[in-house]
């Protein structure tokens, strides 16, 4: 099992200010989180960046907010040096992508299906809206859409927050 402590704010959010929740994934085009940061700044809001790790499942939430998870694959064995590696890499990637933006932000690590995690964090944060990137171009993006459906579609049909979709141009996706 892996424990994931809550991540601290980068910058100071204005008390009572709205939040914008943005869905992020590893190696996503930086255009998505930067567009969300621009939108948050324009609204006077803080930015909450959420990655829902599809390879892990929820076990428990400790009183201090620490998330306890376990791999979905029963053959995967957590190793001491492997705990939190993907989470740490995602947090570092966000730090690079948001460097120089004048907006308070923090990273939230979640597990499971992305639209459910984004909707849950949106409710918890009292978010004004959720921002997500369009599906990745190419065969991989098409297959993900075919198998799992559209995260934007799930969000738009299952919760009351506005959903803003940021297009990812094929030449910008790594």
C-alpha positions in Angstrom: 0.0 0.0 0.0 1.0 3.6 -0.7 0.3 6.6 1.4 -0.1 10.0 -0.3 -0.1 13.1 2.0 -1.9 16.2 0.8 0.2 18.6 -1.2 0.7 22.2 -0.1 -0.4 25.3 -1.9 2.1 27.1 -4.1 1.3 30.7 -3.4 -1.4 31.9 -1.1 -5.0 31.5 -2.2 -7.3 34.4 -1.3 -9.7 33.4 1.5 -13.2 32.9 0.1 -12.0 33.2 -3.5 -13.4 30.6 -6.0 -11.3 27.7 -7.3 -10.9 26.3 -10.8 -10.2 22.5 -10.9 -8.2 21.3 -13.8 -7.7 17.6 -14.8 -4.1 16.7 -15.5 -2.3 13.6 -16.7 1.4 12.8 -17.0 3.1 14.2 -20.1 0.0 16.2 -21.0 0.4 19.2 -23.2 1.3 22.1 -21.0 -1.3 24.2 -22.9 -4.1 22.6 -20.7 -2.8 23.6 -17.3 -1.6 27.0 -18.5 -5.0 27.8 -20.0 -6.6 26.8 -16.7 -4.1 29.0 -14.8 -4.9 32.0 -17.1 -8.6 31.4 -16.5 -8.1 31.1 -12.8 -6.1 34.3 -12.7 -8.7 36.2 -14.7 -11.4 35.0 -12.3 -9.3 35.8 -9.2 -9.5 32.1 -8.4 -7.0 29.6 -7.1 -6.1 26.6 -9.2 -6.5 22.9 -8.1 -4.7 20.5 -10.4 -6.1 16.9 -10.1 -4.6 13.7 -11.4 -6.6 10.6 -10.9 -4.2 7.6 -11.2 -6.1 4.8 -13.0 -3.7 2.1 -11.9 -4.5 2.4 -8.2 -7.6 2.1 -6.1 -8.8 3.7 -2.8 -8.2 1.9 0.5 -8.7 4.6 3.1 -8.3 8.3 4.0 -6.5 9.0 7.2 -7.7 11.9 9.5 -4.9 14.2 8.3 -6.1 13.7 4.7 -3.5 11.2 3.7 -4.8 8.9 0.9 -4.0 5.2 1.2 -4.1 3.3 -2.1 -3.1 0.0 -3.5 -2.4 -1.1 -7.1 -5.3 -2.6 -9.2 -3.0 -5.2 -10.6 -2.6 -7.9 -7.9 0.8 -8.9 -9.4 2.2 -5.4 -8.9 4.1 -5.2 -5.6 4.8 -1.8 -4.1 8.5 -1.3 -3.4 9.8 1.2 -0.9 11.6 3.1 -3.6 8.6 2.9 -5.9 6.1 4.5 -3.5 4.8 7.8 -4.9 7.2 8.0 -7.8 4.5 8.8 -10.4 2.8 11.2 -8.1 6.1 13.1 -7.4 6.9 13.2 -11.1 3.4 14.7 -11.8 3.8 17.3 -9.1 7.3 18.3 -10.5 5.8 18.5 -14.0 3.1 20.8 -12.8 5.7 23.0 -11.1 7.6 23.4 -14.4 4.5 24.1 -16.4 3.1 26.7 -13.9 6.4 28.4 -13.3 6.0 32.2 -13.7 2.2 32.1 -13.4 0.8 34.5 -10.8 -1.9 32.2 -9.5 -2.0 30.1 -6.2 -2.2 26.4 -7.1 -1.9 23.0 -5.5 -1.8 19.4 -6.7 -4.3 16.8 -5.7 -3.5 13.1 -6.2 -6.6 10.9 -6.6 -7.2 7.4 -7.8 -9.8 5.7 -10.0 -12.0 7.0 -12.8 -11.1 10.6 -13.8 -14.5 12.2 -14.2 -15.6 10.9 -10.7 -12.4 12.2 -9.1 -12.7 15.6 -10.8 -16.4 15.9 -9.8 -15.6 15.0 -6.2 -12.7 17.4 -5.9 -14.9 20.1 -7.6 -17.6 19.6 -4.9 -15.0 19.5 -2.1 -13.3 22.7 -3.3 -16.6 24.6 -4.1 -15.1 25.0 -7.6 -16.5 27.5 -10.1 -15.7 25.2 -13.0 -13.7 22.2 -14.2 -11.2 22.5 -17.0 -9.9 19.5 -18.9 -7.9 18.9 -22.0 -9.5 17.4 -25.1 -8.6 13.8 -25.8 -5.2 13.1 -27.1 -5.0 13.0 -30.9 -4.2 9.9 -32.8 -5.0 6.2 -32.4 -4.2 6.1 -28.6 -6.6 8.9 -27.9 -9.3 7.3 -30.0 -8.8 3.9 -28.3 -9.1 5.5 -24.8 -12.3 7.3 -25.9 -13.7 4.1 -27.4 -13.0 2.1 -24.2 -13.6 4.6 -21.5 -15.8 7.2 -23.1 -15.3 10.9 -22.9 -14.3 12.5 -19.5 -15.9 15.7 -20.7 -19.1 13.9 -21.6 -19.2 12.1 -18.3 -18.6 15.4 -16.4 -21.1 17.4 -18.4 -23.9 14.8 -17.8 -23.3 14.0 -14.2 -22.6 17.1 -12.2 -23.7 20.8 -12.1 -20.3 22.6 -12.7 -19.5 24.1 -16.0 -16.9 22.2 -17.9 -14.3 23.9 -20.1 -12.4 21.9 -22.7 -9.0 23.0 -23.8 -8.0 21.7 -27.2 -4.7 19.9 -27.5 -3.1 20.4 -30.9 -1.4 17.3 -32.3 1.9 19.0 -32.6 1.9 20.1 -29.0 1.3 16.6 -27.5 4.4 14.7 -26.6 
